[in-house]
Amino acid sequence: MRIACLQFTPIPRDPVANSRRATEVLEKAGIGRGSVDVVVGPEMAFSGYVFTSPTDINPFVEDPEDGVAGRWAKDTAARLDACVQIGFPHRDSAGALRNSVVVAVPSPSPSTSATTTSTPTTPSASAPTPAAHIATVYNKHHLFETDENWAVPGEAFWSGEVEGLDVKVGSGKKTESGKEKVGLGICMDVNPWRFKAPFTAYEFARFHVQHGTTLLLLSMAWLLSRDPSDPSALDEKAKKKHVRDTLEYWAARLMPMVEATATGGREVVVVVANRTGQEGDVTFCGCSCVFVFRGGRAYVVGHMSLDDEGVLVVET
């Protein structure tokens, strides 16, 4: 399975420009049709992350089918023939505001409903247009303090079958159709609830152990923990240390999943896509990566730096 982590610096509150930028970053990295199986992008990738109230975010809340993020996910899934996950602010059917990810997958058969202006003698006239659809939407369950300014938490974590994504990782629990389980998560989900639950409660990780998740897709807007005004935060030695510390922390927060692979030949792949750049006085730390948990150990099979814009491609 070939996995792509999309890491870039969004322009705050400009969803259309950011969706175009995301496409440019993928194209510059040479990500074309059939070159990857999964693409994961950051949390709230196109809207920006920092909002102060429901009124503040309201102009950027989207429907997963017709909003900028949903359309981009479907277009990208169809163009690349890949599963695509991207984060966005969402108003659900009950009117609640959610911090969510949308997952799009190629449709089982190409759409033939699109019309064409080509003449009958043109070879492309009868060629069907590749299509994709929304497979699922997951709502962030553990909200960060910035989310609490406007969002309602999702009801639960999620693990299950993503239609159209055939996962072949390990010996985890299967869905009713016999497929391996995919887990979805967003940033603060990996932390203790509101930082009030015990560090060792591991709510998110234990959920995915219990449900036998073998592929975990995480969209992040993870913050740089150091003071951005500190000059030492900008030197190369400090950057490398922060990358190492961040990767170690993420692995530590998933430790029950790591430990669960110690026996039975089980394996878990974890995909983390974070963003870069700043919004006001908030700085994001990049470090997008892919882990493989195997034999009771966590292996980093690829990662990006604090400020890279680009695509990490890993084959597992």
PyMOL commands that set and color helices and strands:
alter all, ss='L'
color gray80, all
select helices_A, chain A and resi 15-28+54-60+68-80+123-126+147-149+187-190+193-195+199-201+203-210+231-234+236-253+255-259
alter helices_A, ss='H'
color red, helices_A
select strands_A, chain A and resi 2-7+38-40+83-91+97-106+132-139+158-160+181-186+213-219+267-273+278-279+282-283+289-294+297-303+310-315
alter strands_A, ss='S'
color yellow, strands_A
deselect
rebuild
show_as cartoon
